[in-house]
Amino acid sequence: MSTPDVTVVLPVYDAMPYLTRCLDSLAAQTIGAQRMEVVAVDDGSTDTGPRELARFARRFPGTVKLLRQANSGGPAAPCNRALEHATGRYVFFLGADDHLGPEALRRLVDAADRYDAEVVLGRVVGVNSRFIHQEVFAETRAEIGLDDPGLSWSLANTKLFRRDLIERYGLRYPEDMPIGSDQPFTLEACHRAKRISVLADYDYYYAVRRLDARNITYLSRVEDRLACAEALVDFADGLLPPGPERDTVMARYFALEIAALLPDDLLGLDRLTQEKLHDAVRSLAERHLSPAVAARLTVRTRLRLAVTRHGDLDDLLAILRQDTGDGVPASVVDGDRWYAAYPGFRAGALPDTVFEVTDGLPEWLATLDVTAVGWDRGPTGRPALTVEARSPRPDLADRCTDLRLLAEEVAGGPARITTVDGGTSVTVSFDVHALVAASAVTGQRRAVRAEATVAGRTGAAPLRVARLRAPRPVLVRRGRRLFAVSPSRDDSGRLMLSVVPFTPRRIVARLTRRR
């Protein structure tokens, strides 16, 4: 048998019924069974997945290798075992919850050969409101590097890798990481690769958020997330030399994995856990948060990290109470310097620099708190989602030459700005049909942000919502399909707008919940 062009590595654990669609998408690949192999590793599944895998293996006896093992507690061990059996020129990792577009493997392999690339990213889209960073997929690029922020935010293993690259450097997954084990593998592969390419011309990979939210990412515990963050930062520090690549990757880890250890919900944890997280983040910041890395972070993340680094736990908790209670604090202007007047500002041992927002002033003025969300009718009579947000500054309109709200690439209507209660109210409506038209047929989840232009500089900040009394979803028809549109609050307190296909399965699930 000739060498297959691509080996698909498929770790499986209790993934039914999603596994069926995953396998069907492999069967439908236009690259053809003769040009690919599938190495599926059943990691001790307790559902009907083993029978589904056996059925698939019988259907494609020359293509599928089916391996079984006792549950290992994570995807690292089954991925490593599959790599020992892989024979393709390239390797592609596929989650058992997810699925591929029919042309995905053929297009990826063709691009890798055409560009002589050792790593290729194909556009990933979210299903069931799974949020996927899209910056890296703005356009097709023959070459991209780790110093590109878009790539650093896309370090999952859902990529095509040249197998020679993997074996040349002995790349494997760390099996002591129950979550995030794909990131060290992907990071080192991208660092070692002579060329990385990005394809934005097709929906290659559909990343599914399970309706029961049992994806390993959503089940992770605080202790696991802390261990993951520490391992990722230490690995990157040892792998990448000082310079833009390391700064960009470190900024991603501080912005996402480490910032996630200091969420609003920290207020609800027991004191011992709060202290453990505070001390761990302070240690990471002292060792790895350089000025170059901090400059790449949002104002709010930078401020929380600075308070954690220079203050004690109670200083941090005071910041969180402000954010979740009274919202955005007032600003203090001292000469040409701007400061966020959080609790502790000029009232304790913390230096003024902890609270300074001068360099990020446009972003700081774009920092708004959501006060209301509801349905309305737009100028054309079509349904619209109206978002009201507040700034503590009564002179916001005078400070900003432009202020608007966007749900990623979908702009809201003109902002209505009024001075109320010693601050400024900003009201914007989003055309619901425009949101649906801009979304993938599998649905899409977008973070809402404000953009402010101040003295020729533009900054953006996500709209924050401490508590959300969300209105019921609105159903919108696009062609023959129905979509449900709804606002929600994510785990980091951001306002999100979700567009979700309204399928018969969802109707049954909703009726079941009402019983």
N, C-alpha and C positions, 0 to 999 in steps of 0.2 A: 504493500500500500504506500502511495506517495505521501510526503509530509503535508499535513493539513496547513492551510494558511493561518488558521486561528484556532486556539483552544479556548473554549468558554469555561471558566471556573465557576461552579455553582454550589456554594455551601447552603445546606438546607436544614432548617430546624423548625418544625411546627408552623409551616407557611401556608397551609390550606385555608381557604380555597384559592388564594392568590397564586400558588405554585402552578395551578393548571394553566392560567393565562401566561405565566412566565414560560412554561414549556411549549405552549402553542406558539408563542412568538419566536421561539427558537426553530420550531418546525417550519415556520413561514419564512425564514431567512432566504433572501434571493441569492445569497452567496452559494447556496446548495450544500447538501449534506456531505458531498464528497470533498468539499474544501474546508470543512470545519470538524472539530471534535468537541464533545461536551464531557467534562469531567465533573460529575455530580457527587458530592459527599454528603450523605445523610448523617447528620451529627446527633444521632439518637432521638429522632422525631418520635412523638407519642400520638400524632394524629394519623390521618390516612395518607400523608405525604409519601411514605415508603411504597405504597401500592401505586401511587401516581408515577413515581419515579421508575418503578419496575415496568409499568405499561409503556412509558416513553422509551426505555431502554430496549424493550422488545420491538418497538416500532422502528427503531434505528440501530440495529445491532452492530453495525460497523462504525457508528459515529459516537455512541454513548458509552462511557466508562462509568459504572455505578459502584461507588465505594460506601461502606457503612462503618460506623464507629460509635462508641459510647459518647454521650454528650460531654463536650469539652468546656461548656460555659461561655462560648463566644465564637465568632467567625474565624479567628486567627488560625487555630489548629486545622480545621477543614480546608482552609485556603492553602496552607502550607502543604498539606498532604496532597491536594490536587496538583500543586506545582510539581511535585515529584513524579507525577504521571503525565504531565503535559508534554506534547510533542510538536505543537504548532509553531510556525514562525513567529506568531504573535499570541499574546494572552489577553483575554478580556474577562473582567470580573463582573458577575451579574448577581444581584440580590434576588433571593427566591420570592420576595414580595413584589418585585419589579418586573418590567417587561421591555422589549425592544421594538422599535419600528422595523418593518419588514426589510428595509434596505440597509439597516444599520451596519451590520458586519461587513457587507460588500463595500460600502462607501468608506468605512474606516480603514479597511485593508488597502483599498485603492489609494486613499490619501497618504497613508504611511509609506507606500511604495513610491508614490509620485513625489512627495516632499523629502523622502529619505529621513523620515521622522522616527524616533525611537519611542515617543509617547504621543498619542493623539487623543484629544478631547472632542467628543461629539456633543451637541447641545442636549442638555438634560432638562426635562420639564417635570413639574410636580403634578401628582394626581391626588385627589381627595384633599385639596388645600395644603398639600405638602409644600413648604416654602423652599425654593431653590434660588441661590444667588445667580443672577443672570449677567452680571457685568462682563465676565470673560467671554460670553457668547454674543457680544454685540456685533461681531463680524468675523468672517473666516480669515484666519491668519496662518501663513505658512510657518511662522516662527514666533514664539513667545517665550519669555523667561520668568523666573520666580520673582524678579523685581517688579513684575506687573501685579498690582493689587488684585486684579480679577482672578489670576491664577492662584494666588495665595488663599483666596476665599473659596477655592474649588479643589480641595485636596482629598476628596473622597477617591476611592479606587475605581470608580466607574469610567475607566479609560482603557484604551488599547495600548499595550506595552509590548515592545519587541522582546521576545523571550531570551535572545542573546544578551540583552542588557540585564535582565533579571539574573541570569546564570553567571554572567561575567563578574558581577559584584556580589553574588550570593544573597540577593535580596529576599527576605522572608518577613513574615508578620511576627511581631513580638507577642508571644502567647500568654504573657502575664498581664495583658491589658484586656479586660472584659469589654470595654468600649474604646473606640478610636484607634484600634490596632491597624486600620488601613492607612492612617495618615503617615506614620514613619516610613512605611513601605513606599507610599506615593511620593512623599517629599524627597526621599533619597533617589528614587527613580527619576524624578524631574531634575534634581540637582546633577545627577550623573549623565543624563541624556544629552546627546550632542545636538538634538533638535526636538522641540515640542511644538506640535501644530494644534490649531483649534478650528473646528468646523461648526459653522452657524447656519448651514443651509438646509437643515433637516432636523426633525425631532427624533433623535437617535435613542434616547434612554428615557423611560417613563418611571420616575421614582415615586412609589406609592406610599402614602400614609394609610396604614391599615385602619379600618373603621373601628376596630377594637383597640387601636393605639398600642399594639403589642410589638411594634418594631423595637429593636434593641435600644435605639437612640432614645425612644420615649420612655423606656422602662428603667433607665439608668438611675442609680442612687446618688446621693450627694457625695458619699465616700468614693464611689467609682469616678464621678466627674472630677473630683479633686485629684485623685491619683492620675487620671488621664491628662489633665492640664499640666501637672508637674512633669510627667513623662515626656509629653510633647515638647515642652519648652527646653528641658534638658537635652533631648535628642537633637533638636534644631541647633541648640547652642554648640553641641559637639560636632555637628555635621557641617554647618555653614560657616565660612570665614567671615570676619567683620566686613560689613559693606551693605549696599542697598538690598541685596537678596535677603540677608539675615534680618535686617530691619523691617522689611516688608512682611516676612513670615512671622516674626515676633509680634508685629503690630496686629496681625490677624489673630494670634493666640491670645493676646491681651484683650482685644476687642470682643472676642467670642467666648472661647473656653474659660478664660480667667474672669472676665466681666460677668459671666454666667454664675460665678461663685458668690457674687455680691448683688443678688437680685433684690427687688422689693420684698420678696417672700422670705428673705433672711430674717425679717422681723418676727416671723412666726415660729422659728426654730428655737430649740432649747439653748440655754446660755453656753453650755459646753461645746455644742456644735458651732455656734456663732464664733466663739473664741478660736476654735480650731481653724475655721475658714479664714477668719481675719488674720491670724498669725501666718498661715500658709501663703495667702496672697501677699502679705507684707514681705515675706521672705522672697517670693518670686519677683516682686517689684524692686526690692533692693538689689537683687542680683542681675536682673535682665531688663528693667525698664529704663533704657537710656533716653536722653533728650530726643534723639532721632526717632526712636520708637514712639515716645509719648506724643511727638508732633503729628503723628499719623492717626491718632485716636480722636474720637469725638470729644467735645468739651465735657459732657456729662461723665463719660467713662474715665477721662483723664482726671477729673475732679474726684470721683469716688476712689480711684487708685491712689491719688495723692493724699487724701484723708486717711486711707488705710495705711499708707506707708509712713506718714508723719504723726498720726494720731493714734488713739486707742480705740477699742471696740465701741465705746459709748459715743465717741465722735462720729464714727461711721453710722451708727444706728440713728443718730440725730439727723444726719443727711437723708437717710431712707425715710424717716418719719415726715420730713419736710416734703419729699417728693410724693409720698403716698397720701399725705394729708392736705396741706395748704398748697402744694404744687410748686411751680417755678417761683423761686424767691426774687425779691427785689434786687436791683443792681446798685452798686455804689460806684460813682465816677469820681476819681481822685486825680485831677490833672488830666493827663492823657491815658490813664490806666483805668480799666474796668474790672470790677470784682463782683462775684456772685455772693450775695449777702445771706449765705446759709448760716444755720446755727453754728456758733464757734468762730465766726469771722470777727476778728478784733475783740474777742471776748475770752481768749484762753491762750494756750501755748502754741497753737497752729500759726505758722507764718502766713503772711498775706499771699505769698506766691501760690499756696495751695488753692486759693479761691480765685486767682486771676483768670480772666477770660478775654483779655485784650486781643491776643493773636487770633482768637476764634470768634470775634465779635459778631460777624454776620450769622454764624451758626447759633450763637447764644441768643441773639434777638429772634431767631427762627424757632427757638424752643418754646413751645406752647403746650398748654394743658387742655385736653378735650373736656368740654362742659356739657355737651349734648350731641346726640346722634339720632336722626329720625328721617322718615320718608316724607317726600314732598313731590310736587310736580314742577318740572322745568319749564322754560319759556315755551317749548313746543308741546307741552302737555304730557310729555313722557315722564315716567317715574324717575325721581332723582333722590339721591341720598344726601341729606344736608348735614354738614359737620360744623359745629360751633366750637371754637377754641379761644383760650384767653391768655393774654400776656399781662404781667403785673405792671408794665410800663405804659403810662397814659400817652406818651409821645411816640409810640411805636410807628405810627403812620408818617410822622415827620422824620424819623430816623431812617426809614427804609424807602428807597426809590421804587422798589418792587417787592411784593409779597404775594405768594401763591401757594396753593396746596396741590400735591400730586400723589397719586397712588401708583408708584413706580413711574412708568412711562405715560400713564393716563392723567392728563391735567384736569383739575376741577375748573369750574366756571370762575368768573371774576369774583374777587374777594370783596365782601362787604365789611368795611372796617368802621367800628364805632367806639367811642370812649365811654366806658361804663364802670362804675364802682371803683374809681381810681386806677383803672387799667384799660386795656384795649380788648375788644371782642372782635374776632375774625370769623366770618361765616362764609362757607363755600359749599356749593352743590356739585355732586358728581352725577353725570348722566349715566344711569344704570345700563342702558343699551350700549353705550360706548365702552363701559367696563366689560360687558359680555363679548362684544365684538372683538376686543383686543385680547381676549383670553384664549388659551388653547382649548380644544374640544374636550380635553380631560379636566378642565377647570384650572383655576390659578388663584393664588393667594398673594396679595400685595400689601406691603407696608405703606402707610400714608405718612408723608413728610411735608414739612413746610420749608419753603425756600425764601430767603430774604437777601436782598441786594442792598449793601451799605457802602457808600463811597466807592462804588465801582467794583466791590468784591461781593461774591455770592457765597452764601453758606446754607447748609440744610440740616435739619434735625427731625427725627421721627416724632410724630405726634404722640404724646404720652397720655394715657388714660388710667387713673388710679382705680376707678370702679366704672363698669359699663353696664348700664341697663339696656341691653341690645334689643332693638325692635325685631319683630318676626321677619324671617327672610321674605324677599319678594321674588316671585317667579317671572322669568323673562324668556320668551321664545326666540330662538335663533334658528331659522330654517325649520327643520322638523324636530329640533331638540329643545328641551326645557332646561333652564339653568336656575338655580337658587342663588340669590345674591344676599349676602349678610355681612354686617360688621362684627368684629370680635376683638378681644384683647389677647395678645400672646403672652408667653411666660415672662418676657422682659418688659411688659407694660405698654407695648406699642399698639396703636390702633391698626387693625388689619381689615382689609376688604376681601372677602372670599367669593369666588364664582365657582359653583360646584354643579356638575351635571346632575339633573334630577332623574334618576333611573328608577325602574320598578323595584329594584332591591332596596333603594333608599326609602321609597314609599312604604314598603313592608316594614322596614326597620323603624320608621317613624310611628307607624300605627302600633307596632309592638311596644314601643316605649310608652305610648299613651294608655296602654291597658293597665 
